[in-house]
Amino acid sequence: MSSWEQRAVEAEKKGDAAAEEKKPIEAALHYTEAIKIQPAVYHLYLKRSKVFLQMEHHSLALQDAILYIQRSRNKPDGYIMKAEIEHSAQHYKNAVISYRLAAEKTKDARGKKKIEECLKQSLDTLQEQRRKEGRRPLFCLAVSLVLAIIIVIIDSRILQKPLLRDNLIAQGSVIFIISAFGYGIGKLTNWVIESDRNSLLEAPIDLLDLGNNTSETSRDKQRNQTSDKKSTPSHTKSD
């Protein structure tokens, strides 16, 4: 074993120890060091994915899980990890797909049974999520409809100078506009929740790469300036 391989093994062992001690940040740093030395050792991506999930860095955890699936030739534990990440990020539909793929690729009966239990949990949660998304606009519509009717009653029965009395078209318009506004709020709330959910799995900006590109650009500029200076002939004054 070469010195580089020995360094990778030691970094992995340190990562395992930190993970057992519930120190996910430290574990992720050690696993990253091991991956930099030996990027072809694919089980390191699965280990780092687990600690990223513990830190709730869903996008980074998902990236490592996908890398593990690709490099391990579709081993089932990669799909299980991917499903756990998606379930944690409330992407229950994707979690169901991943659990089904994991079940298809698992030959062990006990392991398949455990996956099917997780699959059922994701399916139940997905159905509940869809029920909530369907009820939310209707609930907002009902609340705004009641509010609109109350406004019309107050205007026609209580105010000394009502604005809508004996004007059924105006009263109906007020009720319709307020109800539609409430329904729109419900739809907008669903969109905001879904956008927030999607952002959990969006890949973050790689600041290190940006920094490297910047530094490389500055080095190129310095090289060009140096070469220009060398190529410029020197002029001396003649007596």
Backbone hydrogen bonds in HBPLUS format (Angstrom, degrees):
<---DONOR---> <-ACCEPTOR-->    atom                        ^
c    i                          cat <-CA-CA->   ^        H-A-AA   ^      H-
h    n   atom  resd res      DA  || num        DHA   H-A  angle D-A-AA Bond
n    s   type  num  typ     dist DA aas  dist angle  dist       angle   num
A0006-GLN N   A0002-SER O   2.94 MM   4  6.20 154.1  2.01 147.0 154.9     1
A0007-ARG N   A0003-SER O   2.96 MM   4  6.20 149.4  2.05 141.4 149.2     2
A0008-ALA N   A0004-TRP O   3.03 MM   4  6.36 151.0  2.12 145.2 152.9     3
A0009-VAL N   A0005-GLU O   2.97 MM   4  6.26 156.8  2.02 149.8 155.6     4
A0010-GLU N   A0006-GLN O   2.98 MM   4  6.18 160.5  2.02 148.9 154.2     5
A0011-ALA N   A0007-ARG O   2.93 MM   4  6.10 156.1  1.98 144.9 151.7     6
A0012-GLU N   A0008-ALA O   2.94 MM   4  6.16 154.1  2.01 145.4 152.5     7
A0013-LYS N   A0009-VAL O   2.96 MM   4  6.22 157.0  2.01 148.6 154.6     8
A0014-LYS N   A0010-GLU O   2.96 MM   4  6.21 156.9  2.01 148.0 154.3     9
A0015-GLY N   A0011-ALA O   2.93 MM   4  6.17 149.2  2.03 142.5 151.4    10
A0016-ASP N   A0012-GLU O   2.86 MM   4  6.18 153.5  1.93 149.8 156.9    11
A0017-ALA N   A0013-LYS O   2.95 MM   4  6.21 158.4  2.00 148.3 153.9    12
A0018-ALA N   A0014-LYS O   2.95 MM   4  6.16 158.5  2.00 146.5 152.3    13
A0019-ALA N   A0015-GLY O   2.90 MM   4  6.08 152.4  1.98 146.2 154.1    14
A0020-GLU N   A0016-ASP O   3.00 MM   4  6.24 154.3  2.06 146.6 153.0    15
A0021-GLU N   A0017-ALA O   3.07 MM   4  6.30 141.3  2.23 140.1 150.7    16
A0023-LYS N   A0018-ALA O   2.83 MM   5  5.07 155.8  1.88 152.4 154.0    17
A0022-LYS N   A0019-ALA O   3.12 MM   3  5.07 157.6  2.17 105.5 108.1    18
A0027-ALA N   A0023-LYS O   3.00 MM   4  6.20 159.8  2.04 154.5 161.1    19
A0028-ALA N   A0024-PRO O   2.85 MM   4  5.97 158.4  1.90 147.6 152.7    20
A0029-LEU N   A0025-ILE O   3.11 MM   4  6.39 153.3  2.18 147.3 153.9    21
A0030-HIS N   A0026-GLU O   3.13 MM   4  6.43 158.7  2.18 149.9 154.8    22
A0031-TYR N   A0027-ALA O   2.91 MM   4  6.16 163.7  1.94 155.7 160.5    23
A0032-THR N   A0028-ALA O   2.90 MM   4  6.00 151.5  1.98 142.7 150.8    24
A0033-GLU N   A0029-LEU O   3.03 MM   4  6.27 151.3  2.11 142.4 149.8    25
A0034-ALA N   A0030-HIS O   3.02 MM   4  6.33 157.3  2.07 148.2 154.1    26
A0035-ILE N   A0031-TYR O   2.87 MM   4  6.12 152.3  1.95 147.4 155.2    27
A0036-LYS N   A0032-THR O   2.97 MM   4  6.19 153.7  2.04 147.7 154.1    28
A0037-ILE N   A0033-GLU O   3.27 MM   4  6.54 146.3  2.39 141.6 149.7    29
A0038-GLN N   A0034-ALA O   2.88 MM   4  6.07 163.9  1.90 152.2 157.1    30
A0041-VAL N   A0038-GLN O   3.24 MM   3  5.80 164.3  2.26 116.7 121.2    31
A0044-LEU N   A0041-VAL O   3.35 MM   3  6.18 160.8  2.39 119.4 124.3    32
A0045-TYR N   A0042-TYR O   3.06 MM   3  5.61 142.5  2.21 113.3 122.0    33
A0047-LYS N   A0043-HIS O   3.21 MM   4  6.54 157.9  2.26 145.8 151.1    34
A0048-ARG N   A0044-LEU O   2.94 MM   4  6.17 161.2  1.98 147.9 153.2    35
A0049-SER N   A0045-TYR O   2.87 MM   4  5.94 146.5  1.98 138.8 148.5    36
A0050-LYS N   A0046-LEU O   3.12 MM   4  6.38 149.1  2.22 143.8 150.4    37
A0051-VAL N   A0047-LYS O   3.31 MM   4  6.71 157.1  2.37 147.2 152.0    38
A0052-PHE N   A0048-ARG O   2.93 MM   4  6.13 152.7  2.01 148.4 156.5    39
A0053-LEU N   A0049-SER O   2.99 MM   4  6.21 150.0  2.08 143.5 151.3    40
A0054-GLN N   A0050-LYS O   3.07 MM   4  6.40 146.6  2.19 140.1 149.1    41
A0055-MET N   A0051-VAL O   3.12 MM   4  6.41 141.2  2.28 139.1 148.6    42
A0055-MET N   A0052-PHE O   3.14 MM   3  5.09 124.6  2.46  92.3 106.3    43
A0057-HIS N   A0052-PHE O   2.92 MM   5  5.23 166.9  1.93 156.0 152.0    44
A0056-GLU N   A0053-LEU O   2.92 MM   3  4.70 153.2  1.99  99.1 107.4    45
A0061-ALA N   A0057-HIS O   2.99 MM   4  6.18 161.2  2.03 156.4 162.5    46
A0062-LEU N   A0058-HIS O   2.84 MM   4  6.00 154.6  1.91 148.6 155.4    47
A0063-GLN N   A0059-SER O   3.02 MM   4  6.25 155.2  2.08 144.9 151.3    48
A0064-ASP N   A0060-LEU O   3.14 MM   4  6.40 163.0  2.17 149.7 153.0    49
A0065-ALA N   A0061-ALA O   2.99 MM   4  6.20 152.6  2.06 144.6 152.9    50
A0066-ILE N   A0062-LEU O   2.95 MM   4  6.15 157.8  2.00 152.2 157.2    51
A0067-LEU N   A0063-GLN O   2.99 MM   4  6.24 157.0  2.04 146.9 153.6    52
A0068-TYR N   A0064-ASP O   2.90 MM   4  6.10 153.4  1.97 145.3 152.5    53
A0069-ILE N   A0065-ALA O   2.98 MM   4  6.25 156.1  2.03 145.1 151.4    54
A0070-GLN N   A0066-ILE O   2.95 MM   4  6.20 162.1  1.99 151.6 156.0    55
A0071-ARG N   A0067-LEU O   2.96 MM   4  6.08 159.9  2.00 149.3 154.6    56
A0072-SER N   A0068-TYR O   2.81 MM   4  5.69 141.3  1.96 147.2 156.0    57
A0074-ASN N   A0069-ILE O   2.93 MM   5  4.77 170.3  1.94 156.4 153.1    58
A0078-GLY N   A0075-LYS O   3.20 MM   3  5.78 145.6  2.33 113.0 121.6    59
A0079-TYR N   A0076-PRO O   3.04 MM   3  5.23 119.0  2.42 101.6 116.1    60
A0080-ILE N   A0076-PRO O   2.94 MM   4  6.29 151.1  2.03 151.7 161.1    61
A0081-MET N   A0077-ASP O   3.00 MM   4  6.12 157.4  2.05 138.3 143.8    62
A0082-LYS N   A0078-GLY O   2.95 MM   4  6.17 157.8  2.00 143.0 149.6    63
A0083-ALA N   A0079-TYR O   2.86 MM   4  6.03 155.4  1.92 143.9 150.3    64
A0084-GLU N   A0080-ILE O   2.95 MM   4  6.22 154.0  2.01 148.4 155.4    65
A0085-ILE N   A0081-MET O   3.05 MM   4  6.33 155.8  2.11 149.9 155.9    66
A0086-GLU N   A0082-LYS O   3.01 MM   4  6.25 164.8  2.03 150.9 154.9    67
A0087-HIS N   A0083-ALA O   2.83 MM   4  5.99 154.8  1.89 148.9 156.0    68
A0088-SER N   A0084-GLU O   2.96 MM   4  6.09 156.3  2.02 142.1 148.7    69
A0089-ALA N   A0085-ILE O   2.93 MM   4  6.21 143.6  2.07 145.2 155.6    70
A0091-HIS N   A0086-GLU O   2.75 MM   5  4.94 153.4  1.82 164.3 158.2    71
A0090-GLN N   A0087-HIS O   3.08 MM   3  4.99 158.8  2.13 103.8 108.2    72
A0095-ALA N   A0091-HIS O   3.02 MM   4  6.29 152.0  2.10 147.5 156.4    73
A0096-VAL N   A0092-TYR O   2.93 MM   4  6.13 151.4  2.01 146.4 152.6    74
A0097-ILE N   A0093-LYS O   3.24 MM   4  6.60 156.2  2.30 144.1 149.6    75
A0098-SER N   A0094-ASN O   2.95 MM   4  6.24 161.0  1.98 151.4 156.4    76
A0099-TYR N   A0095-ALA O   2.87 MM   4  6.07 161.4  1.91 152.6 157.5    77
A0100-ARG N   A0096-VAL O   3.02 MM   4  6.19 152.8  2.10 145.1 152.4    78
A0101-LEU N   A0097-ILE O   3.04 MM   4  6.33 153.9  2.11 147.4 154.2    79
A0102-ALA N   A0098-SER O   2.93 MM   4  6.18 155.3  1.99 147.3 154.5    80
A0103-ALA N   A0099-TYR O   2.89 MM   4  6.13 153.5  1.96 145.9 152.9    81
A0104-GLU N   A0100-ARG O   3.02 MM   4  6.24 151.2  2.10 143.8 151.2    82
A0105-LYS N   A0101-LEU O   3.15 MM   4  6.38 144.6  2.28 143.2 151.8    83
A0106-THR N   A0103-ALA O   3.39 MM   3  5.17 154.3  2.46  95.0 102.3    84
A0112-LYS N   A0108-ASP O   2.91 MM   4  6.08 155.1  1.97 147.9 155.4    85
A0113-LYS N   A0109-ALA O   2.98 MM   4  6.17 149.9  2.08 143.4 151.0    86
A0114-LYS N   A0110-ARG O   3.13 MM   4  6.41 156.2  2.18 146.7 152.3    87
A0115-ILE N   A0111-GLY O   3.02 MM   4  6.29 154.9  2.09 146.3 153.3    88
A0116-GLU N   A0112-LYS O   2.93 MM   4  6.15 154.6  1.99 146.0 152.8    89
A0117-GLU N   A0113-LYS O   3.05 MM   4  6.35 144.0  2.18 142.7 151.9    90
A0118-CYS N   A0114-LYS O   3.12 MM   4  6.48 157.4  2.17 146.8 152.1    91
A0119-LEU N   A0115-ILE O   2.79 MM   4  6.05 151.4  1.87 148.3 157.7    92
A0120-LYS N   A0116-GLU O   2.93 MM   4  6.12 153.7  2.00 142.2 148.0    93
A0121-GLN N   A0117-GLU O   3.08 MM   4  6.37 153.2  2.15 143.8 150.9    94
A0122-SER N   A0118-CYS O   2.99 MM   4  6.29 156.2  2.04 148.9 154.9    95
A0123-LEU N   A0119-LEU O   2.92 MM   4  6.17 154.9  1.98 149.0 156.4    96
A0124-ASP N   A0120-LYS O   2.91 MM   4  6.13 162.7  1.94 150.7 154.9    97
A0125-THR N   A0121-GLN O   2.99 MM   4  6.17 160.2  2.03 145.8 151.6    98
A0126-LEU N   A0122-SER O   2.85 MM   4  5.98 148.2  1.95 142.8 152.0    99
A0127-GLN N   A0123-LEU O   2.99 MM   4  6.25 158.2  2.03 150.4 155.2   100
A0128-GLU N   A0124-ASP O   3.05 MM   4  6.32 156.0  2.11 146.2 152.7   101
A0129-GLN N   A0125-THR O   2.88 MM   4  6.06 152.9  1.95 144.3 152.1   102
A0130-ARG N   A0126-LEU O   2.98 MM   4  6.23 156.7  2.03 148.8 154.4   103
A0131-ARG N   A0127-GLN O   2.98 MM   4  6.22 151.1  2.07 143.2 151.4   104
A0132-LYS N   A0128-GLU O   3.01 MM   4  6.26 158.6  2.06 149.0 154.0   105
A0133-GLU N   A0129-GLN O   2.99 MM   4  6.25 159.0  2.04 147.6 153.5   106
A0134-GLY N   A0130-ARG O   2.93 MM   4  6.10 145.5  2.05 142.5 151.7   107
A0135-ARG N   A0131-ARG O   2.89 MM   4  6.07 149.0  1.99 146.6 155.2   108
A0136-ARG N   A0132-LYS O   2.96 MM   4  5.95 149.5  2.05 149.8 156.3   109
A0139-PHE N   A0135-ARG O   2.81 MM   4  5.97 156.0  1.87 161.5 168.9   110
A0140-CYS N   A0136-ARG O   3.04 MM   4  6.28 164.8  2.06 153.9 157.5   111
A0141-LEU N   A0137-PRO O   2.86 MM   4  6.02 148.3  1.96 140.7 150.3   112
A0142-ALA N   A0138-LEU O   2.90 MM   4  6.14 156.7  1.96 147.2 152.5   113
A0143-VAL N   A0139-PHE O   2.98 MM   4  6.24 164.3  2.00 153.8 157.7   114
A0144-SER N   A0140-CYS O   2.97 MM   4  6.08 165.0  1.99 146.9 151.4   115
A0145-LEU N   A0141-LEU O   2.87 MM   4  5.99 146.2  1.99 143.7 153.6   116
A0146-VAL N   A0142-ALA O   3.02 MM   4  6.26 163.2  2.05 150.8 154.0   117
A0147-LEU N   A0143-VAL O   2.99 MM   4  6.21 159.4  2.03 147.1 153.4   118
A0148-ALA N   A0144-SER O   2.87 MM   4  6.03 152.7  1.94 142.3 149.5   119
A0149-ILE N   A0145-LEU O   3.00 MM   4  6.27 158.1  2.05 150.3 155.6   120
A0150-ILE N   A0146-VAL O   2.99 MM   4  6.22 157.6  2.04 149.3 155.6   121
A0151-ILE N   A0147-LEU O   2.98 MM   4  6.24 154.9  2.04 146.5 153.3   122
A0152-VAL N   A0148-ALA O   3.01 MM   4  6.30 158.0  2.06 148.5 153.9   123
A0153-ILE N   A0149-ILE O   2.93 MM   4  6.18 158.0  1.98 150.2 156.1   124
A0154-ILE N   A0150-ILE O   2.89 MM   4  6.09 165.0  1.91 153.4 157.5   125
A0155-ASP N   A0151-ILE O   2.95 MM   4  6.11 156.8  2.01 145.4 152.2   126
A0156-SER N   A0152-VAL O   3.00 MM   4  6.18 155.6  2.06 146.8 152.7   127
A0157-ARG N   A0153-ILE O   2.85 MM   4  5.75 149.1  1.95 152.7 159.7   128
A0158-ILE N   A0154-ILE O   3.02 MM   4  5.06 151.2  2.10 126.9 135.0   129
A0159-LEU N   A0154-ILE O   3.17 MM   5  6.50 157.5  2.22 166.3 170.1   130
A0167-ASN N   A0164-LEU O   3.14 MM   3  5.39 152.9  2.22 132.7 129.6   131
A0171-GLN N   A0167-ASN O   2.99 MM   4  6.28 164.0  2.02 155.4 160.5   132
A0172-GLY N   A0168-LEU O   2.84 MM   4  5.95 163.6  1.86 147.2 152.1   133
A0173-SER N   A0169-ILE O   2.90 MM   4  6.05 149.3  2.00 141.4 150.4   134
A0174-VAL N   A0170-ALA O   2.94 MM   4  6.19 157.5  1.99 150.5 155.7   135
A0175-ILE N   A0171-GLN O   3.03 MM   4  6.30 165.2  2.05 151.7 155.6   136
A0176-PHE N   A0172-GLY O   2.90 MM   4  6.04 158.4  1.94 146.1 152.4   137
A0177-ILE N   A0173-SER O   2.87 MM   4  6.01 167.7  1.89 152.9 156.1   138
A0178-ILE N   A0174-VAL O   3.05 MM   4  6.14 172.0  2.06 152.8 155.3   139
A0179-SER N   A0175-ILE O   3.02 MM   4  6.02 157.2  2.08 142.8 149.8   140
A0180-ALA N   A0176-PHE O   2.84 MM   4  5.98 161.6  1.87 150.7 156.1   141
A0181-PHE N   A0177-ILE O   2.91 MM   4  6.07 151.4  1.99 144.6 152.9   142
A0182-GLY N   A0178-ILE O   3.00 MM   4  6.27 155.0  2.07 145.6 151.5   143
A0183-TYR N   A0179-SER O   2.95 MM   4  6.25 158.8  1.99 151.0 156.8   144
A0184-GLY N   A0180-ALA O   2.89 MM   4  6.09 153.7  1.96 145.4 152.8   145
A0185-ILE N   A0181-PHE O   2.96 MM   4  6.26 146.6  2.08 144.0 153.0   146
A0186-GLY N   A0182-GLY O   3.10 MM   4  6.46 152.9  2.18 146.2 152.8   147
A0187-LYS N   A0183-TYR O   3.05 MM   4  6.41 157.4  2.11 149.1 154.7   148
A0188-LEU N   A0184-GLY O   2.80 MM   4  5.98 160.1  1.84 150.3 156.4   149
A0189-THR N   A0185-ILE O   2.86 MM   4  6.03 152.0  1.93 146.7 154.0   150
A0190-ASN N   A0186-GLY O   3.12 MM   4  6.41 155.1  2.18 144.1 150.1   151
A0191-TRP N   A0187-LYS O   3.02 MM   4  6.36 153.8  2.09 147.0 154.3   152
A0192-VAL N   A0188-LEU O   2.90 MM   4  6.19 157.9  1.95 152.3 157.8   153
A0193-ILE N   A0189-THR O   3.00 MM   4  6.18 165.1  2.02 152.3 156.1   154
A0194-GLU N   A0190-ASN O   2.96 MM   4  6.14 158.7  2.01 147.3 153.5   155
A0195-SER N   A0191-TRP O   2.88 MM   4  6.05 156.2  1.94 147.9 154.6   156
A0196-ASP N   A0192-VAL O   2.94 MM   4  6.13 159.2  1.98 149.0 154.6   157
A0197-ARG N   A0193-ILE O   2.95 MM   4  6.14 148.6  2.05 141.2 150.4   158
A0198-ASN N   A0194-GLU O   2.85 MM   4  6.12 154.4  1.92 148.2 154.8   159
A0199-SER N   A0195-SER O   2.99 MM   4  6.19 145.8  2.11 143.8 152.7   160
A0200-LEU N   A0197-ARG O   3.26 MM   3  5.58 146.5  2.38 103.3 112.1   161
A0201-LEU N   A0198-ASN O   3.15 MM   3  5.74 148.9  2.25 113.6 120.7   162
A0202-GLU N   A0199-SER O   3.35 MM   3  5.05 160.5  2.39  95.9 101.6   163
A0210-LEU N   A0206-ASP O   3.19 MM   4  6.53 159.2  2.24 147.3 153.4   164
A0211-GLY N   A0207-LEU O   2.85 MM   4  6.06 155.9  1.91 145.6 152.3   165
A0212-ASN N   A0208-LEU O   2.87 MM   4  6.15 153.5  1.94 147.0 154.4   166
A0213-ASN N   A0209-ASP O   2.84 MM   4  6.09 159.7  1.88 151.4 156.7   167
A0214-THR N   A0210-LEU O   2.92 MM   4  6.15 154.6  1.99 146.2 153.4   168
A0215-SER N   A0211-GLY O   2.91 MM   4  6.13 163.4  1.94 150.1 154.3   169
A0216-GLU N   A0212-ASN O   2.80 MM   4  5.97 156.4  1.86 148.8 155.9   170
A0217-THR N   A0213-ASN O   2.87 MM   4  6.05 152.1  1.94 142.8 150.6   171
A0218-SER N   A0214-THR O   2.96 MM   4  6.26 158.4  2.01 150.0 155.5   172
A0219-ARG N   A0215-SER O   2.92 MM   4  6.15 153.0  1.99 144.9 152.6   173
A0220-ASP N   A0216-GLU O   2.89 MM   4  6.15 155.1  1.95 146.9 153.6   174
A0221-LYS N   A0217-THR O   2.97 MM   4  6.28 154.5  2.03 147.8 154.6   175
A0222-GLN N   A0218-SER O   3.00 MM   4  6.27 156.2  2.06 146.0 152.2   176
A0223-ARG N   A0219-ARG O   2.87 MM   4  6.17 157.8  1.92 151.5 157.7   177
A0224-ASN N   A0220-ASP O   2.90 MM   4  6.14 160.2  1.94 149.9 155.2   178
A0225-GLN N   A0221-LYS O   2.88 MM   4  6.13 157.8  1.92 149.8 155.9   179
A0226-THR N   A0222-GLN O   2.90 MM   4  6.10 157.8  1.95 148.1 154.2   180
A0227-SER N   A0223-ARG O   2.84 MM   4  6.10 160.7  1.88 152.0 157.3   181
A0228-ASP N   A0224-ASN O   2.87 MM   4  6.05 149.4  1.96 143.9 152.6   182
A0229-LYS N   A0225-GLN O   2.99 MM   4  6.25 154.0  2.06 145.4 151.9   183
A0230-LYS N   A0226-THR O   3.00 MM   4  6.30 155.7  2.06 146.9 153.5   184
A0231-SER N   A0227-SER O   2.92 MM   4  6.08 151.4  2.00 143.9 151.8   185
A0232-THR N   A0228-ASP O   3.00 MM   4  6.13 127.9  2.28 140.3 152.6   186
